[in-house]
Amino acid sequence: MTGLSGRGPLIELMNAPMRYAWGGHGQIRALLGTGGALIEPDGPGALEAELWFGAHPAGPTRVAQPDLIGGAANLAEWIDADPGSALGELSDGIRGEGARLPYIMKVLSAREPLSLQAHPTLDEAREGFARENAAGIALDDPQRNFKDPWHKPELILALTPTIEAVCGFRDLAEVRGLVAGITDLLAQDGHADAGFSAFAEMVAGVHDAGSLRELVAWILRDRDHDGIRVPAREDPQIAAAVQAVHAWANSPEAAAEDTTRQARNVRRLEKFFPGDPGVLLILLLNHVSIPRGQAVFVRAGTLHSYMEGLGIEIMAASDNVLRGGITPKHIDVDELLKALVFAPVPDPILPAHQLADGSTLLAPGIPDFQLRRITADDGAARQVEVDGATPTIALCLSGSARVTGRLTGGELTAGHAVYLRPGEGAVTLEGAFDVVLASPGSPQVDGM
């Protein structure tokens, strides 16, 4: 990317994709192409789960021309070497914790369901990280829960027609009604048994946070059978309940309008995680089809999973995940139960703010991050303020934008990403384009 007269070239970013087992085959490649932000492709059939943009040590974003930032190979190295240039007023941290970019933006592609998971609060993360450090648990130990001392609220913006997800406990009366209906249908079809009856009786008694917590613990905890510790999935009652739920999900009755989404997600889990007790947990959660262009915000302590779809995810810069099922990875039931908020989430969709220039702002009101999307098809100029404490990452999804700031300028084309550092002032984007911009957040949305 060549610079404009009197300005340096744009600081272009690139990274290799994370190839987790749940990732899609080529969705990120189809969106961004190769040779820009997406590098090191392994062919059309290779898994592409996430493409990271940020400075987290687990996957710091590389810089295409290190000489533009003093020779640093990636954003993490640049921030360590010259936090003033990289972060501006943010060089002391958003909470006085020191120089760090407080967010990660990702392109996420899910072909299989992600693990059922929740993220800790900031206080929980700091305490857990210090405790596991004191215990001498290595950061790469599979039994480790806390990889860093940070929280991880997040939001995801749908790019496919929908992203299918489960997110947060649903209204408890709705849970009782759903399971009672399943019980009746199973009885009619001859699939009812003591295992599912035990689960249904537990659900019928859920009326508050305490009883909901007991139900989740009952689903997840290992059992003692004749002095032998048995994993929850091998317990006869849990196994029978899981089998019964799968029988319901594959019945004609489950195709009813009010249960079709839940049944479809159960069948997803049956395909990818047969026998997993997580199928009982998802009956307790909101089943959400996130429409294209809309987003879900996930707070600390919210049990959730993205089932299928492609989107832009932005989160606080952390890798702390407490898992609760549909995963071969470590599940610490006690730690999860401490972190979960046992209260219904009425509607996880995050309202978008339409700004005066026609762009959309997704701002959950926290200092770590916000996401702005600017879609222009008229060639007119749009302005983005990145002065002061607002280091911004811009990713072009389609079209082309002529970017002009105080320090740098150039053409930002589809599939490419750039870092707009503090001091750029009012940056102008001109052209026909679809660009998403990640930046630190603000409790105040008005006036943006």
N, C-alpha and C positions, 0 to 999 in steps of 0.2 A: 504494500500500500504506500504509494508515494505521497509525500507531504505537499501541502499547499504553499504558495509563496509566502515566505516569512514565518512559516510554522514547521515544526517537525512532523514526521510521519506518524500515523496512528499506531498505538501500541497493540499489535495484533496478538491474540491468544489462541492456543490450540491445546488439545489433550487427546490421549488415547481413551477409548471407552472402558468402563468397568464391565467385565464379562460374567456377571453373576448368572446362576443357573436359571433364574426366572426371567431373564431378559428376552427381548424380541429378536427376531431374525431380520435385520436390515431396516427396521423402522427409522432409526436415527440417521442411517445412511441415506434413506429415501428423503428425509426431511432436509438434511444439511449438505448432502453430497460429501465428497472427500477432498482433501487438499486445503481446506480452510480450518475451521475449528475442530473438525473430526480428522484425526490422523491415525496411522498404523492400522488400517483395515486388514482383516484376515480373510476377506472373500465374502461373497454375498450371503453365505449360510452361517457366518459367525455370529455368535450371540453379542448383542449390544444392549446392556441393561441401563447404564447411566453414563452420561458425559458430564464431567464436573468442571465448574468454573469457580475458582476460589483459591484460597491459600492454605486449606487444611492439609496437615502433613501426610494424611493418607492418600492424597491425590492432588497436589498443587498444580495449578494450571501453568503450562509452559508459555514462554514468550517467544514469538517467532524471530525477533531481532534483539537478542540480549544486549547489544551495544546501546540500545535506546534507554536502557535502565541500568547503566553502569556495569554491564556484563553478567547480571543475574540471569540464571537459566529459567527461573519460574517466579511466580508472585511471592511465594513464601521467602525465597532467598532475597528478593528485592526489599520486602518489608523488614526483614532482619537487618539488612545492610543500610537502608536509608528510609526509615519509617516516615520521616517528614515529607519526602517527595511522594512516597507511595500512598500515604494516608492523610496527609495534611493535619487538620485539627483533631483527627481521630487517632493520632499517633500515641496518645495516652490511653486509648481504649474507650469504649462507650460507657464502661463502669469503672474506669480507672485501673483496669487490669493489665495495661500495657498494650504495646503495638500488636494489633491483629485485625485482619479483615473479618467483620462479625457475621458474615453470611457466606453461604455456598449456593450458587444457582446450578441446577442440573437439568439436562434433558433426560427424562425417564421413559423407558419403554418396557412395559410389562406384558409378557406373553403368558406367564403363570402367576398365580397369586403370590404376593410377598408375604413374609411371615406376619402373623398377628403380633402387633407390637405396640408399645407405648414408650414415651420418652420422659425422663425425670425433669423436675423443676431445677432451677439453678442451684438452690440450696441442697437439694438431694444429690445433684451431680457432684458438687464440691465435696460434700461429706463422703459419698461413696467412692470417689476417686482417691481421696486421702486415705480412707480406710483400706482400700485394696492395695494402695502403694505401701502402707505400713505393714500389711500382711505379706508383702514380697511377691505378689502375683504379677507376673510379667504382662506387659501391655498386649503381647500377642498370644497370651494364654486363652484357649477357647472358652475357659470357664470364667473369664473376666467379664464383668458387667459394665464397668465405667472406663472408657478409653481416654476420657479427658474431663476437666472440671466444668463443663458447659452444658447448658440446657439445649433442647433441640425442637422448639416449636417450628412448624413448617406449613407451607401451603402448596397446593398443586393446581395448576391451570390446565384445563383439558384442551388438547389440540386435535384429537380424534373426535368423531361425533359424540362419543361419551368416554369417560373413564369410569369403569365400574369399581366401586369401593364399598367397604363397610367402615363405619366411622362413628364411634361413641355409642354408649348404651342408649337404647331406644326407650320410649315411654314404657314403664313397667306394666301398665294395664295392657298395652299392645302385646308385650312379650307373653303375658299370661294367656291372652286370647289366641295368639298364634299357636302356642304349644298345646292348648286345650283342643284347638281345631285339629292339629296333627294327631293328637290322642284319639279323637273320635274317628278320624279317617282310618287310622291304623287298626282300630278295633273292628271296623266294618270289613276291612280287607284281611283280617286274621293275622296282622303283623304285630299286634300289641303283645308285650311280654313284660316280665318283672323289671328288666333293665331299663326300658324306656319309662315304665311307670315310676321308678325311683326318681328319674330325672324330672318327669312331669310333676311329681309331688313336690320336689324341691322348688320348681318354678312357681307352682301355685302358691307357695308360701312367701314369695318375694314381694315385699311391700315397701322396703326402705333400703338404705345404703348397707346396713349391717347384714340383712338377709341376702342381698345381691352379692356381697363379698363372700359370704358362706357358700353360695352356689358356685361362684367362679373357682373358689378354693377346692370345692368338691369335684369339679370337672378336671382340674389340673394336677392335684396332688397325687403322689405315689401312694400305694396302699400296702398294708401289712397283711399277708395271707399265711397263716400258720408259721409266723416268725420270719417269713421271706418278704423282702421289699419288692413290690411289683409296680412297674410303671403304670400310670393312669390308663394308657391305651390298652393295657393287657388285663385290666380289671374287668370281670365278666359283666358287671352292670354298665360300665362305660362303653365297652365294646358292643353290647346289645343295643344301647341307646343310639350309638353312632350308626349301627346297621339299620335300625328302624328309621332314623331320619333320612338315610339314603333311600330306603324303600319308599318313603313318602315323597321325596323329591322327584322320583322317577315315576310316580303315579299320575294318571290323568287329572286327578283332583288338584294336584299342586300347580297346574297351569292356570288356576283362577287368577283374575286380575290382581287381587290383593296379595297374592303369595308367589306370583311367577318369578319375581326378582330374587326372593329368598331361595326358592327352589333351584334357580339357575346357578346361584353361587354355591349351593350345596353340591350340585353336580360338578362344578369346577373343582371343588376340593376332593370329591370322590375320584376324579380323574387324576389329579396330581398328588394328592396326599391321602390315599385310601386308609381308612381306619383311624385317622387323626382326631383326637378329642376336640380340636379346634372347631370342628363342624358344629358342636353343641354351643360353643361360645358365639359363633356368628349369628345364631338365632336370637341372641340377646342384643344385637347391635343394629344401628341404622344401616339399611342397604340403600346406597346412593348411586344414581347414574348422574355423574357430573357432566352437564352439557358442554359442548365445544364453546370455548370462550368464557366459561365460568370456572370458579375455583372453590376448593374446600380448604378451610384453615383448621389445623390440628393443634390443639393446645397440649401442654404437658399433662400427662396422666390419662390421655384419651386412647383407648384401645382401637386400633384401626388396621386396615390392610387395603392396599390397592390390588384389585383383582385382575384388571386387564385395561390396556390403553396406553396412549402416548401423551405426555404433557411436559410442561415446564414446572419444575419444583424449585422452591427457594426455602431455605431454612437457616436457622442460626448455625454457626460453624461448629458443629459437633458430630461425633460418631457414636453417641450413646444410644443404645437400643436395648430395651428390656422386652424379651420375646414371650409370647403366650401360646404359641401353637403354629401349626402348618409350616414346620421348619425342621430340618435335621440338626439345627444348631442348638446351643445351650439354652435351656429355659430355667431360670431361677424363679421359682414360684413365689417364694417369700419376698424377694426384691420387687417383683412385679406387683404383688398385692399391696406393698407399701406405697408404690407410685401411682396406682390406678385411682382415678376419681370415680367413685361409685354413685354417679348421678346422671340422669338422662341428659343427652345432648339433643335439644329440640330440632335444630336445623344447622348442620355443619357448613352449608354454603355461605361463603364470605361475600357480602354485598360489595359490588364494584362501584367506585366513584368515577363518574364521568367528568373529566376536566374540561375547561373552557375551550381548549384546542382540539377537542374531540377524542383525545386519548383516554385510556382507562387506567385507573390506579387501584391496585389491590394492596391495601394498607391495614394490617391487623392491629395497628396502634402500639407496636413495640419498637424499641430502638434498634433491634438487630437487623431488620430487613423490611423492604417493601418491593413490590414488583409493578412496573409500569409497562403498558403495551401501547405502542403508537403504530397505527395502521393508516397509511396515507396512499391514496390512489390518484391524487390530483396534481402531484408534483410541487405542491406548495411547501413552504418552509415550516418546520416545527422547532420549538426551542425546548431544551432540557437544561435545567440549572444543576450544575455539578460543582459549584463552588464550595469552599469551606470544608466541612466534615463529611463530604458525600462522594467518596470514591465509587465509581459506577462501572458496571460491566454491561456492555451492549451486545446483543446477539441478533443478527439479521436473519429472519426466517424466510423471507422472500423479497424479491425486488432489489433495489439499490438506493442507498442514501448517501448524499454528499454531506460529510460531517465537518463542521468548522467550529473549532474552539479557540481559546486564547493561545494555547500552547501547541496544539496539533491540529491536523486536518487531513482529509483524504476521502476516498470512496470506501464505503462499507457495503459489501455485496452479500447476496444470499449465501448462507452457510458459514459466514465469517463472524468473528467476535473481537471486540476491542475493549481495552481498559481506559476509561476516562478518569484521569487523576484529578485530585483537588487542584484548584487554580485554573481550571479550564474556563470557568465563568459560565455564561449562558451559551451552551453549545447548540448550534443550529443543525438540524437534520432536514435535508431537502431532497425531494424525489418521490418516487412511488415505491413504498416499502412496507414491510411488517417487521417491527423491531421490538424486542423485549429488553427492558433495562432493570437490572438489579442494583439496589443501593441500600444503605442503612435506612432504617425507618424513623418515623416520628410519631409521637402521640397525637400530633395535630395534622389533620388532613386538609382542612380549609386553607385556601390560599396557595395550594400546590400548583 
